[in-house]
Amino acid sequence: MEDITKKASYCLSCKSKNCMKGCPLSNDITQAISYVKDCDYENAYKEFLNTTLLSSICGRICPHSKQCQGSCIRGIKGESVSIGDIEAFVGDYGLEKDIDINMLNNDKIIDKKVAVIGSGPCGITCAATLKRLGVKNVTIFEKKDYLGGLLVHGIPDFRLSKDIVKKVYDKILSLGLDVKYNMELGRNITLDELKNKYDAIFIAIGANISSYMGIEGENLDGVYGGNELLEYKKYPDFKGKKVAVIGGGNVAMDVSRTLKRLGAKDVYVIYRRAKEQMPAESKEIEEAISEGINFLFLNNIVKVIGKEKVEKIECIKTKLIYEEGKRPYPQNIEGSNYIIDMDYVIMAIGSCPEEKVLKNLGVNLNKWNKIEIDENYKTSMDKIYAAGDIAGVKSTVAYASASGREAAKNIYYYLLNQ
């Protein structure tokens, strides 16, 4: 606790609260830290509860340097306040002391039924918020036999302990949420069935199918999607092998670090922009470097070479083109191609929804093939809402959770008027 008090004391308690502005959940971090300074951890926990139920999780895995800590005034001339560490500590304290998370915001219980499809950060936050607002019956439909979504199958244990996830979720379930496991939308349950039984439906099934580049050789044996490797853990034998991981986000970091732990001899992260443009959390990048991961910045893969399986890859060097007001974009440098021997290629360049599921939903899709929603998170179908990755929300836990929370408020107002 002495260490946390020291970290909290470093905060200037700015009136501008830039950290709050940088947080997708709008956590009043300054106020929470002021309680920590006084060793009042219970009120610090309750302060976070005003905006999030995932403090123990977000404090560990959020890209803090690109969100709250990246907006910290202290960071202008030195180190930012260790907001993530403080939040995780406070969240863990609340779990350990079994502090009540109900905090019902409305004395009126609404005798309505809501179905929440998906139990990742977005779905669980929506379900919990609805319950806390006073909706009587909230049921989560989960396609697997466990809760948590990507928090369980998308993030390695060395970044987020499954024990922590279970403790957080057990606490949230204590609100009185119902759960139906092994229920997959489009397989053993349909929207039509749910519409007949529930007053509102919320879709938060994520988008965890790995995107591919469309380059020659992607169909060779030895080319895998990073999302699927992390989710299903059906790893080939990487011991002593050379592996190329394509991409610069947290999935690329998680995959590359996992493969190193599985015995891969050389792991290369190939990223077409510079280190400064990587979307991954800077802490994850530095830890990957310290673990012996090789980074090829300003490089792009253009071909996977082999007869039946991966044998080599062809890369090309890139340069950044700068345009005012836009993110620098990479341009291949003509004639800079080169070949590297390689045993496996892992695509971690992004993800998309499961196409067959989306097509059968009957809701309108946007140009990115995600569920189209309005400013209230409502889809094109009556009483059906959506948020998170499936609706094109930014792919971080905090953004997903924030969208689930705001969607729940809109569902609540919709139910009030029924």
TAFEN-V259666 format. One record per residue. N is the residue number from 1. SS is DSSP state (a for helix, b for strand, c for the rest). BURIAL is + if it has 9 or more other ideal C-beta (glycine too) atoms within 8 Angstrom, else -. Layout:
n: [N | N]
ss: [SS | SS]
burial: [BURIAL | BURIAL]
This chain:
n: [1 | 2 | 3 | 4 | 5 | 6 | 7 | 8 | 9 | 10 | 11 | 12 | 13 | 14 | 15 | 16 | 17 | 18 | 19 | 20 | 21 | 22 | 23 | 24 | 25 | 26 | 27 | 28 | 29 | 30 | 31 | 32 | 33 | 34 | 35 | 36 | 37 | 38 | 39 | 40 | 41 | 42 | 43 | 44 | 45 | 46 | 47 | 48 | 49 | 50 | 51 | 52 | 53 | 54 | 55 | 56 | 57 | 58 | 59 | 60 | 61 | 62 | 63 | 64 | 65 | 66 | 67 | 68 | 69 | 70 | 71 | 72 | 73 | 74 | 75 | 76 | 77 | 78 | 79 | 80 | 81 | 82 | 83 | 84 | 85 | 86 | 87 | 88 | 89 | 90 | 91 | 92 | 93 | 94 | 95 | 96 | 97 | 98 | 99 | 100 | 101 | 102 | 103 | 104 | 105 | 106 | 107 | 108 | 109 | 110 | 111 | 112 | 113 | 114 | 115 | 116 | 117 | 118 | 119 | 120 | 121 | 122 | 123 | 124 | 125 | 126 | 127 | 128 | 129 | 130 | 131 | 132 | 133 | 134 | 135 | 136 | 137 | 138 | 139 | 140 | 141 | 142 | 143 | 144 | 145 | 146 | 147 | 148 | 149 | 150 | 151 | 152 | 153 | 154 | 155 | 156 | 157 | 158 | 159 | 160 | 161 | 162 | 163 | 164 | 165 | 166 | 167 | 168 | 169 | 170 | 171 | 172 | 173 | 174 | 175 | 176 | 177 | 178 | 179 | 180 | 181 | 182 | 183 | 184 | 185 | 186 | 187 | 188 | 189 | 190 | 191 | 192 | 193 | 194 | 195 | 196 | 197 | 198 | 199 | 200 | 201 | 202 | 203 | 204 | 205 | 206 | 207 | 208 | 209 | 210 | 211 | 212 | 213 | 214 | 215 | 216 | 217 | 218 | 219 | 220 | 221 | 222 | 223 | 224 | 225 | 226 | 227 | 228 | 229 | 230 | 231 | 232 | 233 | 234 | 235 | 236 | 237 | 238 | 239 | 240 | 241 | 242 | 243 | 244 | 245 | 246 | 247 | 248 | 249 | 250 | 251 | 252 | 253 | 254 | 255 | 256 | 257 | 258 | 259 | 260 | 261 | 262 | 263 | 264 | 265 | 266 | 267 | 268 | 269 | 270 | 271 | 272 | 273 | 274 | 275 | 276 | 277 | 278 | 279 | 280 | 281 | 282 | 283 | 284 | 285 | 286 | 287 | 288 | 289 | 290 | 291 | 292 | 293 | 294 | 295 | 296 | 297 | 298 | 299 | 300 | 301 | 302 | 303 | 304 | 305 | 306 | 307 | 308 | 309 | 310 | 311 | 312 | 313 | 314 | 315 | 316 | 317 | 318 | 319 | 320 | 321 | 322 | 323 | 324 | 325 | 326 | 327 | 328 | 329 | 330 | 331 | 332 | 333 | 334 | 335 | 336 | 337 | 338 | 339 | 340 | 341 | 342 | 343 | 344 | 345 | 346 | 347 | 348 | 349 | 350 | 351 | 352 | 353 | 354 | 355 | 356 | 357 | 358 | 359 | 360 | 361 | 362 | 363 | 364 | 365 | 366 | 367 | 368 | 369 | 370 | 371 | 372 | 373 | 374 | 375 | 376 | 377 | 378 | 379 | 380 | 381 | 382 | 383 | 384 | 385 | 386 | 387 | 388 | 389 | 390 | 391 | 392 | 393 | 394 | 395 | 396 | 397 | 398 | 399 | 400 | 401 | 402 | 403 | 404 | 405 | 406 | 407 | 408 | 409 | 410 | 411 | 412 | 413 | 414 | 415 | 416 | 417 | 418]
ss: [c | a | a | a | a | a | a | a | a | c | c | c | c | c | c | c | c | a | a | a | a | a | c | c | c | c | c | c | a | a | a | a | a | a | a | a | a | c | c | c | a | a | a | a | a | a | a | a | a | c | c | c | c | c | a | a | a | a | a | a | a | c | c | a | a | a | c | c | a | a | a | c | a | a | a | a | c | c | c | c | c | c | a | a | a | a | a | a | a | a | a | a | a | a | a | a | c | c | c | c | c | c | c | c | c | c | c | c | c | b | b | b | b | b | b | b | b | c | c | c | a | a | a | a | a | a | a | a | a | a | a | a | a | c | b | b | b | b | b | b | b | c | c | c | c | c | c | c | c | a | a | a | a | c | c | c | c | c | c | c | c | a | a | a | a | a | a | a | a | a | a | a | a | c | c | c | c | b | b | b | c | c | c | c | b | c | c | c | b | c | a | a | a | a | a | a | a | c | c | b | b | b | b | c | c | c | c | c | b | b | c | c | c | c | c | b | c | c | c | c | b | c | b | b | b | a | a | a | a | a | a | a | c | c | c | c | c | c | c | c | c | b | b | b | b | b | c | c | c | a | a | a | a | a | a | a | a | a | a | a | a | c | c | c | c | b | b | b | b | b | b | c | c | c | a | a | a | c | c | c | c | a | a | a | a | a | a | a | a | a | c | c | c | b | b | b | b | c | b | b | b | b | b | b | b | c | c | c | b | c | c | b | b | b | b | b | b | b | b | b | b | c | c | c | c | c | c | c | b | b | b | b | c | c | c | c | c | b | b | b | b | c | c | b | b | b | b | c | c | c | b | b | c | c | a | a | a | a | a | a | a | c | c | c | b | c | c | c | c | c | b | c | c | c | c | c | c | b | c | c | c | c | c | b | b | b | c | a | a | a | a | c | c | c | c | c | a | a | a | a | a | a | a | a | a | a | a | a | a | a | a | a | a | a | a | a | c | c]
burial: [- | - | - | + | + | - | + | + | - | - | + | - | - | + | - | - | + | + | + | + | - | + | + | + | + | + | + | + | + | + | - | + | + | + | + | + | + | - | - | - | + | + | - | + | + | + | + | + | + | - | + | + | + | + | + | + | + | + | + | + | - | + | + | + | + | - | + | + | + | + | + | + | - | + | + | - | - | - | - | + | + | + | + | + | + | + | + | + | + | + | + | + | + | + | + | - | - | - | - | - | + | - | + | - | - | - | - | - | - | + | - | + | + | + | + | + | + | + | + | + | + | + | + | + | + | + | + | + | + | + | + | + | + | + | + | - | + | + | + | + | + | + | + | - | - | - | + | + | + | + | + | + | + | + | + | + | - | - | + | + | - | + | - | + | + | + | + | + | + | - | + | + | + | - | + | - | + | - | + | + | - | + | + | - | + | + | - | - | + | - | + | - | - | + | + | - | - | + | - | + | + | + | + | + | + | + | + | + | + | + | + | - | + | - | + | - | + | + | - | + | - | + | + | + | + | + | + | + | + | + | + | - | - | - | - | - | - | + | - | - | + | + | + | + | + | + | + | + | + | + | + | + | + | + | + | + | + | + | + | + | - | + | - | + | - | - | + | + | + | + | + | - | + | + | - | - | + | + | - | + | + | + | - | + | + | - | + | + | - | - | - | - | + | - | + | + | - | + | + | + | + | + | + | + | + | + | - | - | - | + | - | + | + | + | + | + | + | + | - | + | - | - | - | - | - | - | - | + | - | + | - | + | + | - | - | - | - | - | + | + | - | + | - | + | + | + | + | + | + | - | + | - | + | - | + | - | + | + | - | - | + | - | + | - | - | + | - | - | + | + | + | + | + | - | - | - | + | + | + | - | - | - | + | + | + | + | + | + | + | + | + | - | + | - | + | + | + | + | + | + | + | + | + | + | + | + | + | + | + | + | + | + | - | + | + | - | - | -]
